Amino acid sequence: MRTAARAGLAARIGHRLAELGLLSSCGAKLQDRVRAAMITADSYDRMLRWEVRQIVRALEGTEIPVVLLKGAAYSIRRLPIARGRLVSDVDILVPRDRLDQVEASLVRHGWVSEKPEGYDARYYREWMHEIPPLRHKERQTIVDLHHTILPLTARLHPDPEKLLTDSEPIDGHALLRTLSPVDTVLHKATHLFYDGDLNNALRELVDLDGLLRAYADSPGFWEKLTPRSRELGLQRPLFYGLRYNARLLRTPIPEEVLLAAAEGGPVPPVRALMDLLVTSALEPGHPDRSHPGKALAGWLLYLRSHWLRMPPGLLLRHLATKAWMRSRSDTKA
C-alpha cells in the first residue's frame, strides 16, 4: 500500500478491490488504509467538480467554449478512471485568440498568476502551450490555462483548432466540452511521453489503459485512432502509448491497430533503448530503498523530453538562464 500510495494508485486499487468484492476479505488494518485512500480521493473529486463549476460561473457571459482536459474531463464524463484519482488542478483548453479574455475573466473572479513577471512569465507566454498557472486567492486551487497541448517550441505541432473543432459538448453544460475519445487518448499518450515529469508516470500509463478500455466499444474508435494520430502528427507518442500498455498492463488492443501504430515508431536501436528506459522509469520502487537504475532512466527520459520540447540553442539558453537565476537566489539566501 505504501508503494501504491507513492505511485498515486492506492485509492484506485481500493475501488478495484471493492468492485471485485475482495475488500471485505482484507485484514482490518489494510481495509482502513485502503478506505482512507478512497475517501481522500473522493473528496478531491468533489472539490474538482465544484471548482469546475466556479470556472464556468467566472466565464459566464463570454460565450467562450471551454474544453476540459485530463482529470477534470475524466471526472465530468464520469469515466471509470476518474475513481481514485488524486487531482486538484483544473486544466482547460481555449482558443488562443480568446486567451486574454479568459484570463481576464478568471482574474476578476479571484485567480492570480503565480508568475506575473520576469523570465518565468516570459518563458510561459512566449514558448509554452499554456500561460503561467493561475491560483485562486482564497481557495488556493490552480487553473492551468492552455491554448494547445504541446509547447510552441516542440518538434511536434498538433493543430489546436482541429482539437477544438472535434471536441464534444457535455450534457447540461452550455460552455463545457471535452476532447473527442480519440483525441483524449492521443493527448494522454502525448502528455506521458513528451512531459519531463515522470513522478506520476505509472499512474499516467494506468490512465491510458483505462481510457483505451473505456472507449474500446465506441463506434469507430479503433478505426479512427491511427489515422487521427497521422493527421495531428502524433504517431510517435501513440506508438509508445499503445506499446507499453500492451506490454506492461496487457491492455486489449487489436493487433491491426498495434501494427498500424508501429509505422510511427522509431528505428530498432532506439526502440530497444526506450524499452529499457521506460520499463525502469515506470517501476514505482520500494519506499525504503534507493533505485539507481530507475533514477538514471528517469533522468535520461527527462533530458529526452527537453530535447523534444525545445531546439538545442533555445534549450541551452534556457538552462543557462535558470542556472544563473538559481545561483543568484542561493547567494541572496
Rosetta blueprint (number, residue, H / E / L):
1 M L
2 R H
3 T H
4 A H
5 A H
6 R H
7 A L
8 G L
9 L L
10 A H
11 A H
12 R H
13 I H
14 G H
15 H H
16 R H
17 L H
18 A H
19 E H
20 L L
21 G L
22 L L
23 L H
24 S H
25 S H
26 C L
27 G L
28 A H
29 K H
30 L H
31 Q H
32 D H
33 R H
34 V H
35 R H
36 A H
37 A H
38 M H
39 I H
40 T H
41 A H
42 D H
43 S H
44 Y H
45 D H
46 R H
47 M H
48 L H
49 R H
50 W H
51 E H
52 V H
53 R H
54 Q H
55 I H
56 V H
57 R H
58 A H
59 L H
60 E L
61 G L
62 T L
63 E L
64 I L
65 P L
66 V E
67 V E
68 L E
69 L E
70 K H
71 G H
72 A H
73 A H
74 Y H
75 S H
76 I H
77 R L
78 R L
79 L L
80 P H
81 I H
82 A H
83 R L
84 G L
85 R L
86 L L
87 V L
88 S L
89 D L
90 V E
91 D E
92 I E
93 L E
94 V L
95 P L
96 R H
97 D H
98 R H
99 L H
100 D H
101 Q H
102 V H
103 E H
104 A H
105 S H
106 L H
107 V H
108 R H
109 H L
110 G L
111 W E
112 V E
113 S E
114 E L
115 K L
116 P L
117 E L
118 G L
119 Y H
120 D H
121 A H
122 R H
123 Y H
124 Y H
125 R H
126 E H
127 W H
128 M L
129 H L
130 E E
131 I L
132 P L
133 P L
134 L E
135 R E
136 H E
137 K L
138 E L
139 R L
140 Q L
141 T L
142 I E
143 V E
144 D E
145 L E
146 H E
147 H L
148 T L
149 I L
150 L L
151 P L
152 L L
153 T L
154 A L
155 R L
156 L L
157 H L
158 P L
159 D L
160 P H
161 E H
162 K H
163 L H
164 L H
165 T H
166 D L
167 S L
168 E E
169 P E
170 I E
171 D L
172 G L
173 H E
174 A E
175 L E
176 L E
177 R E
178 T E
179 L L
180 S L
181 P H
182 V H
183 D H
184 T H
185 V H
186 L H
187 H H
188 K H
189 A H
190 T H
191 H H
192 L H
193 F H
194 Y H
195 D L
196 G L
197 D L
198 L L
199 N L
200 N L
201 A H
202 L H
203 R H
204 E H
205 L H
206 V H
207 D H
208 L H
209 D H
210 G H
211 L H
212 L H
213 R H
214 A H
215 Y H
216 A L
217 D L
218 S L
219 P L
220 G L
221 F H
222 W H
223 E H
224 K H
225 L H
226 T H
227 P H
228 R H
229 S H
230 R H
231 E H
232 L H
233 G L
234 L L
235 Q H
236 R H
237 P H
238 L H
239 F H
240 Y H
241 G H
242 L H
243 R H
244 Y H
245 N H
246 A H
247 R H
248 L H
249 L L
250 R L
251 T L
252 P L
253 I L
254 P L
255 E H
256 E H
257 V H
258 L H
259 L H
260 A H
261 A H
262 A H
263 E L
264 G L
265 G L
266 P L
267 V L
268 P H
269 P H
270 V H
271 R H
272 A H
273 L H
274 M H
275 D H
276 L H
277 L H
278 V H
279 T H
280 S H
281 A H
282 L H
283 E L
284 P L
285 G L
286 H L
287 P L
288 D L
289 R L
290 S L
291 H L
292 P H
293 G H
294 K H
295 A H
296 L H
297 A H
298 G H
299 W H
300 L H
301 L H
302 Y H
303 L H
304 R H
305 S H
306 H H
307 W H
308 L H
309 R H
310 M L
311 P L
312 P H
313 G H
314 L H
315 L H
316 L H
317 R H
318 H H
319 L H
320 A H
321 T H
322 K H
323 A H
324 W H
325 M H
326 R H
327 S H
328 R H
329 S H
330 D H
331 T H
332 K H
333 A L
